[in-house]
Amino acid sequence: MTQVAFIWDVCAAKHGGDRQSVAANPSRVAKRMMHVAVLGVLATGDFTAAEIAAKLGRPLHTISGRVSELRAL
């Protein structure tokens, strides 16, 4: 399966679509779901990535990348 290259696609941007990179990277669906969750929190106010992570009950490292991707968009 090939992965569609998006602006925030680290596999395409940094690794040229390498199979191992694609396999290690979270699915596009999971990323989109997390984007929606992050945007849902941000719809209620201005929060740091750490605050968003706490509100969603997720580790900071799983949120900070999604925040960066959303900013890039």
C-alpha positions in Angstrom: 0.0 0.0 0.0 1.3 3.4 -0.9 0.8 6.4 1.3 -0.5 9.6 -0.1 2.1 12.4 0.5 0.6 15.3 2.5 2.4 18.4 3.7 2.7 16.8 7.1 3.7 13.4 5.9 7.0 12.8 7.6 7.6 9.6 5.5 7.5 11.5 2.3 9.1 14.7 3.5 12.1 13.2 5.4 12.4 9.6 4.2 11.2 9.7 0.6 8.4 7.2 1.3 10.7 4.5 2.6 8.7 1.4 3.4 10.1 1.0 6.9 9.3 4.7 7.6 5.7 4.2 6.4 5.3 1.1 8.5 6.5 2.8 11.6 4.4 5.9 11.1 0.9 6.1 12.6 -1.9 5.6 10.0 -3.3 8.6 8.2 -6.7 7.8 9.7 -5.3 7.8 13.3 -3.6 11.1 12.6 -6.8 12.7 11.2 -8.8 11.5 14.2 -6.2 13.1 16.5 -6.3 16.3 14.4 -10.1 16.4 15.0 -9.6 15.8 18.7 -7.0 18.6 19.0 -9.2 21.0 17.0 -12.1 20.1 19.3 -10.1 21.2 22.3 -8.8 24.3 20.6 -12.4 25.3 19.7 -12.9 25.8 23.5 -9.9 28.1 24.0 -6.2 28.7 23.6 -4.1 25.9 25.0 -0.5 24.7 24.8 0.3 21.3 23.5 0.9 20.1 27.0 -2.6 21.4 28.1 -4.2 19.7 25.1 -2.4 16.4 25.9 -3.7 16.6 29.5 -7.3 17.4 28.4 -7.2 14.4 25.9 -5.4 12.1 28.4 -2.6 11.5 25.9 1.2 11.7 26.2 2.6 15.1 25.0 4.7 13.5 22.3 1.5 12.2 20.6 0.0 15.7 20.6 2.9 18.0 19.8 3.4 16.5 16.3 -0.3 16.8 15.5 -0.2 20.5 16.6 2.8 21.1 14.4 1.0 19.5 11.4 -2.1 21.6 12.0 0.0 24.7 12.2 1.6 23.9 8.9 -1.8 23.6 7.3 
